[in-house]
Amino acid sequence: TDLAVLLDLDVVTLLVEATEGEESPPHSAEVRIVGPGEIAHRLGGQELMLESDTAGEEALFGAGAGLVRSQALVRLNVSPEAPACALALGSRDPEMFHPGMRTELVGFLGRVLERCIRSWLTPAQD
């Protein structure tokens, strides 16, 4: 919730792919569980995708999907052992994200989030 406010966005979620054959844990407002292969399907070989003038999807943004008119999806490479993840950023401004915009800062945000998640998953060294 704080990240959405800090970035002047309406919805920010972390997408995590379910593991094949395992029951998915329930969604939360900030973490959405998507089906196996969903992130690769949406991003293809890209690390980042921007869409303008689009309708938000509940699978990505939950209850906030109705607010979304443009979105950015950023692949997160947390670790080889972690399931596929992506950061989903949504805005009610239909031109906040668009395919022609520069992406360095959005990509940088993704790399910072990767490192944060990695540090949360790595046991502390004494």
C-alpha positions in Angstrom: 0.0 0.0 0.0 2.8 2.4 0.8 4.5 1.7 -2.5 1.4 2.7 -4.4 1.2 6.0 -2.5 4.9 6.7 -2.9 4.8 6.1 -6.6 1.5 8.0 -7.1 -0.2 4.8 -8.4 -3.5 3.3 -7.6 -2.6 -0.4 -7.3 0.7 -2.3 -6.8 0.7 -6.0 -6.4 3.3 -8.8 -6.3 2.4 -11.7 -8.6 3.7 -15.1 -7.7 3.3 -18.2 -9.8 1.7 -21.2 -8.2 3.8 -24.4 -8.3 2.5 -27.1 -10.7 0.4 -29.6 -8.8 0.4 -27.8 -5.4 -2.6 -26.1 -3.9 -2.3 -22.3 -4.1 -2.4 -20.3 -0.9 -5.1 -17.6 -0.8 -4.5 -14.2 -2.3 -4.0 -11.1 -0.3 -4.5 -7.5 -1.4 -0.8 -7.1 -2.2 0.2 -10.6 -3.3 -1.7 -12.4 -6.1 -1.1 -16.0 -6.9 -1.3 -16.7 -10.6 -1.2 -20.0 -12.5 1.9 -21.8 -13.5 3.5 -20.2 -16.6 1.2 -17.1 -16.4 4.1 -14.6 -16.0 6.0 -16.1 -19.0 2.8 -16.0 -21.0 2.1 -12.4 -20.2 5.7 -11.1 -20.6 7.1 -13.6 -23.2 10.8 -13.1 -23.3 10.6 -9.5 -22.1 11.6 -8.3 -18.7 9.1 -5.5 -18.7 5.7 -4.8 -20.4 3.9 -1.5 -20.5 0.2 -1.1 -21.6 -1.8 2.1 -21.9 -5.5 2.5 -22.3 -6.3 -0.9 -21.0 -8.7 -2.4 -18.4 -7.2 -3.9 -15.2 -7.6 -7.6 -14.6 -8.7 -9.0 -11.3 -6.1 -11.8 -11.7 -3.4 -9.1 -11.5 -4.9 -6.4 -9.4 -7.6 -8.1 -7.3 -10.3 -5.7 -6.1 -8.3 -2.7 -7.4 -8.6 -3.9 -11.0 -11.5 -1.5 -11.7 -9.3 1.4 -11.1 -6.6 0.4 -13.6 -6.4 2.0 -17.0 -2.7 1.6 -17.7 -0.2 -1.0 -16.3 3.4 -2.1 -16.1 4.5 -5.6 -15.4 8.1 -6.2 -14.4 9.6 -9.7 -14.2 11.4 -10.3 -10.9 14.3 -12.8 -10.9 14.5 -13.5 -7.2 16.4 -16.8 -7.3 16.5 -20.0 -9.3 14.7 -21.8 -6.4 11.9 -19.2 -6.1 8.8 -19.3 -8.2 8.4 -16.9 -11.0 7.4 -13.4 -9.8 6.4 -10.1 -11.3 5.6 -6.6 -10.0 2.3 -5.2 -11.3 1.9 -1.5 -11.3 -1.5 0.0 -12.1 -2.8 3.5 -12.7 -6.1 5.1 -13.4 -4.4 7.5 -15.8 -4.6 5.7 -19.2 -1.3 7.2 -20.3 0.8 6.7 -17.1 2.4 3.7 -18.7 2.6 3.3 -22.5 4.8 1.2 -24.8 6.9 4.1 -26.0 8.0 5.4 -22.6 11.5 5.0 -21.2 11.8 2.1 -18.7 15.0 2.5 -16.9 13.5 3.6 -13.6 10.7 1.0 -13.6 13.3 -1.7 -14.3 15.5 -0.3 -11.5 12.6 -0.6 -9.1 12.2 -4.2 -10.1 15.9 -5.0 -9.4 15.7 -3.3 -6.0 12.6 -5.3 -5.1 14.3 -8.5 -6.2 17.1 -7.8 -3.8 14.7 -7.0 -1.0 12.8 -10.2 -1.5 16.0 -12.2 -1.8 17.2 -10.8 1.5 13.9 -11.8 3.2 14.3 -15.4 1.9 18.0 -15.8 2.8 18.6 -16.9 6.4 20.6 -14.4 8.4 24.3 -15.2 8.9 25.6 -15.1 12.4 
